[in-house]
Structure formats: C-alpha cells, structure tokens
Amino acid sequence: MEAVNNHLYHPNQMEDPTRSSKDRDWVIARIEGMFERIVDSLIDGNGQLAITLKTRAGISRRKPHTRNVESLPPAKIREINFPGSNEQEAWRFTVLVRILELVHGCLIDNTMMTKRDLYYRHPDLFGKQAVVDRYVDDLACTLGVSRCSLNVGMLVPKLHMNDTVDLSFIRWILVIEKEATFRSFLSSSQWGTWCIQGLALTAKGYPDLASRKFLGRLADDSPDIPMFALVDFDPDGIAIMSTYKHGSYRLAHEDVRPEGTGALCLPQLRWLGVQSHQMSRTPVTEGDTDKDAISEAQGIMRLTTRDRMKARHMLDWDLCAEDGPEQDWRRELQTMLMLNIKAEMQILDELPGGLASWLGTELGGVSGGQTAMACELSDDDMLF
Amino acid sequence: MSKQYLTLHTIDNAHPSDIYSLAPTKSQILSASGSSSIRIYSSDQPDFPLVQTLEGAHTLGIHHLVTAKENNRAASAGFEGKVKVWSSDEEGVWKEDGEIVDNHKPGDIWAVALSADGLYLASSSINGKVNVWSLAKDEGLPKIREYETKGSFGLCVDLSADGRFTASGHENGSIYVFNNDSGRLSHSLAGLVQPIRAVSFSPASKLLAAAGDARIIALYDVNSGEQVANFTGHGGWVLTLDWSNTGEYLLSGSHDSKAKVWRIETRTCVATHSHGDKPLWTAKWLPKATRSEMFALGGGNCAISVYREAAG
C-alpha cells in the first residue's frame, strides 16, 4: 500500500442496503455505548475494563462479494481487557480506545479519515499500519457495518502490473475535488443505485501520485470509460483538474515529461463542473427585489487577492494560451476575473434535487440512464 | 411607448472568445475579447468589414477597451496588468502610443475610462484606489490625481465628457464622484449595497447612471448627489451602461444576455433585446452618423450585433 490520502468507493465495498437503518447516528450511539461500559466499569471500580470485539482476522478478508454477509463464516468473538494479563493486552486496549475515539470524532464532525490518516495520528502507539487496518476492520465487523460507515475510507490500492481490475460494470469514473461533496454524494439515495455503474474518487484537493497512478492505470486498462472531474469554480479547482489531466502544472507548463510519468496524465478527463454557465442556472425567483438577488448570491464568493494572482498566473500557462489545448479554462479563468467571483461545488446543491440529482442528469447521459442498468448484465461483454 | 430597433448586421465570430468591450468611434467599432488582439470593424460600410487587427495587444486577453468620444484615442487594459494607449491617423489606422507606467504597478489598474477629448484617462483598481492620468505624450503620461476610497475593488469607472468628474463603482456597493478640478471627493452616493459593475455619466455630465448585481439602475444628480430615479426590470446582473448622444436614452446590458433601452424622460424601458444565451458584457451606442440611432452589443456568444432604430 502506498501512503496516500485517498478514499475510493467501489461497488464491491458498498453497504448492504438492508443495513440502511444503521446510519451515522446509530454508529455514534454504539461507539458511545462502548465508552459508557468502560466508564461504568471505572465507576464500579471492579478493576477490569473490557471491550468486546468481533473479528474475522485470520479468515480471508479478500472475499470479492462481502455484500451477502450471511454466507460468510461467523465472526469470532474476543474480549480485550485493561489492564489485562500482560503489557501486550494493555497496549491492544489502548490502541482500540484511541481508534474508537478518532472514529467517533470523524462521525461527529462528519468528516472522513483514511486508515493511513488514523495511523499517522499516533505512529508511536500503533507501531505499524497493519494494526490500524485490523482494528478498524474488527470494529466494522463488530458493529456489522461497512468501514465506510465509520467514515474511514479506503486507500487507493497500488496496482501491480499483473493485477487485474474488474471494471466491467463501470460506465463512468468521477473524480471529486472535495471530500465534503464526495461524502454527500455517497450518502445520497441516488448513489445507492448508481454505485453499480460508477466509480467515485476523491484525493481531497491536489491529487497525490498514488491516486494519479491508480486513475492512469484504470484509463490505460479501460480507455473507453469516460472520466469526469467535478471541481470548484475557482483557480484552484482548475489547477487541481489540471494536475489530474496534465500532471504537475509546472511540468505541463514547461512541457517537460520525465521518463515514466507519461501514464500519469489523463488527457481524456472531462470537465463536468462547476462552470460559469452552470452557476447562472442556479434558480432565481423571478422578481426584482433585493432579497432575490441576495439569495442568488449565496454560494457565490468574491475572489481573494491570491485567487486573482493565481488566475492571472494560470492564464500564462501554455495550456491556457490562445492556441493552447484548454480554451475552456482560459475562458472560465477570465470570467472569474471579470466578475470577480468564484463558487464552491456546493452551489449545485441549490439546484432542484441537489447535487446528486444534477450529477444524475449529467452522468445519466453517459450511462444511458437508469434503464440501462437493467440490461447492463447482458451487455457486459460488449464493454470490452 | 415602446421603440423598435432592428438588427442591422451581426458580425459572427467577431472574436474567438467572449467579447468584453466594444469602443466605437465615428466610423469604426473597436472590439476586445479574451483573445490577445484588438479587432477594428468599419461601421461606415453596410457589412461592417474587419479593417485592422492589433495583434498581440495583450497576450492574456483584454478586459477593458475605451475610446475618446471626440478624439482618435483609445486605451486598453489586459489581464496581464498593462494599460496601453492607442491613437489613429486620418485614415483610421491605429497604432500604439505607449503604456501607462508613471506610478503604476502592473496589475493595479482594472477598469479604464477616457475623457471626450482623449486627454485624460481614469482608472479603478483592485485596492479601491481611483487614479487619473494625463495622456500628454511629451510629459510621459503622468499620474495627476489619486483618490483614496475605503479599499473595496473598483469594478468600474467613468470620466464625465467635460473631464470635470470621475465616478467609480465598487464591489461593496459604494459609488463615488470625484471633482477632478479640486482633487476632492464630491459625493459618496447612497449605494445599491451589492457590487456596482457599471457607472456612466450622461453626455451633459448632469446625471450619473450606476448598476450592478442589484439589477437596479440608479440615476443620480451629479451636482447634488441625490438619487433621482430607479430603473427596474433586468433579471440578471447589470454589466454595462451607455448613454445615447443626446442623453435621451440609456442602454444597459446584463449577465442574462438581455439589452434594454430606457427612455430617461418617462423613466421607462422602451426596448429589450436578447444577445444569445451568454453574458452580455458590453453595449454601446454608435456616434450618430445618420438620422437613426444605432447601438452594438457584444458578449459571450463572440458575435457583435448592430441594431438600428426602426424608421418612422
């Protein structure tokens, strides 16, 4: 595994729909219940603190279809005590409490962490990544939820030459700049149906090498699957998209490609949004009062001095030159400067049905809409 | 009573990208866009042919371009931060006169305006400062006035035809009128709260029109500073304003592609036109050469459309 900062959501990891009642609040309550037990023990003063875990460690965790939980071998139940019988057990308890605390914090703030993020909070305590991986998985197993429900994302896997990735169900790949939007998209009811045919990924801002390598590999393997970028309408959003599409913008600007990095570009990446014309579609109630104008302005922000400097700097890129390949970027950067505005992708949430519905319309055209899903299985072979 | 304007001619693909500024002279329409060139179309001939291209005027694109009403001078401001001054000979051939450099850090200037005689250039800036330069070439285009405001981005600026006043509109909704003779603030006008994207003096310098994101066009008396009228009807942000030669009509253009003509006397909208489905960045009356009034529109659809008042 690479040290990466990414979340990947794949249909194989999707939550079992029958478990939809186990929402975030439910998971929070369960974790708090575990803490309460510990506190009760402390108050009672009976000496031993305990957390009961279910684990599938030792059982192969690489089952391709975890959706049917019933078919899996039963999990083993083990108790972790403090102080326990030895130092090792005391350490295990400490690790688990700390992970519970971090996961609880993520759930309360509704933010997401990767296992790698968790590890780096206390590398000295955890010792190695595998410890975090194991206890997070055990915790998910104990609560009977997917790891995603713990707000712990999956790392983008490092693919080796001879690994194969099954993308036969995938009709589109969506790269989302922002974690918050990624989360809200994934928790939308629409994702429940789309996750069969789509793959969503976020790298929380500027992408690292691992996510670019991963996407590059997917693009190499399946060049026919369209890949889309959803970024903020601001200079950074376009710069982030540029990093995905053309690699590091400094290199792109100088048109220097060190050997072996060619595959790190995604020339076919398409700009799904946010673009200026999509903002003006934000519904405005007809009328001429101040109130309407203000409501429209919500979500639209002024450029900072840094934004303006950055936009001006980006206009200087070869990519955005008059005869460069990214005329749309040039135009949108100029539009930002002309109007002195920017907008976060959350502005699309103001559209009827919200962001997820908007994405459905935009991506629906690609996948042939939801009706296409029914015949997808039989069409499998045609995709490759 | 409404007025009828007919499309006289449309120059399709007048520019390869959004047209941000149109600047007419008596026989030409100068145009600027997100591309690097200034393109000059003849308004003397029925098909408005391209007569000159100032290649590479501003590599990163041009956000403002203005002409003097009574002199063959123009000024352009580019995204790279430079301001260039241009002049034309009797044949109508344009060449560069120089750049504004005196007390000017590249990138400070945003909007520009020229006095009718082409002797003064006013500018707004991102830090809210409003400046006036003399365009006397032998003096090196010196800065002659510097007005401080509260620091909000000056999105638009205008100079009165007589050169006496400078007006600026700001992102925080402020509108200022400065007296160029005394070098002092004349009025801080009761603003529209939201960003002001266009200010324009009437030809007699008696009235100032201002508009922006509030979608209201406000008219002010320049001498008293009193607001004398409000025009409502635009559904989008108002991006551009221009007075007809006689001061009878005001032309406005908005982000939702609509142009409107307002009759000042009755305070009514007398005509509305759509310019495609992209932002309408610029709307300008053409100097009256014939009996009928004409105006030109430019915007995100990369075309320039010229309208003529219907006869009768």
Interface residues (C-beta under 8 A of the other chain):
Chain A: H277 S280 V284 E286 D288 D290 A293 I294 A297 R302 T305 R308 R312 L315 D316 A321 E322 Q327 R330 R331 Q334 T335 L337 M338 L339 N340
Chain B: P16 S17 D18 Y20 G34 S35 S36 T59 L60 G61 H63 F79 E80 G81 G107 I126 F153 L155 E171 V193 Q194 P195 D213 A214 R215 I216 T232 G233 H234 G235 G236 W237 H255 D256 K278 P279 W281
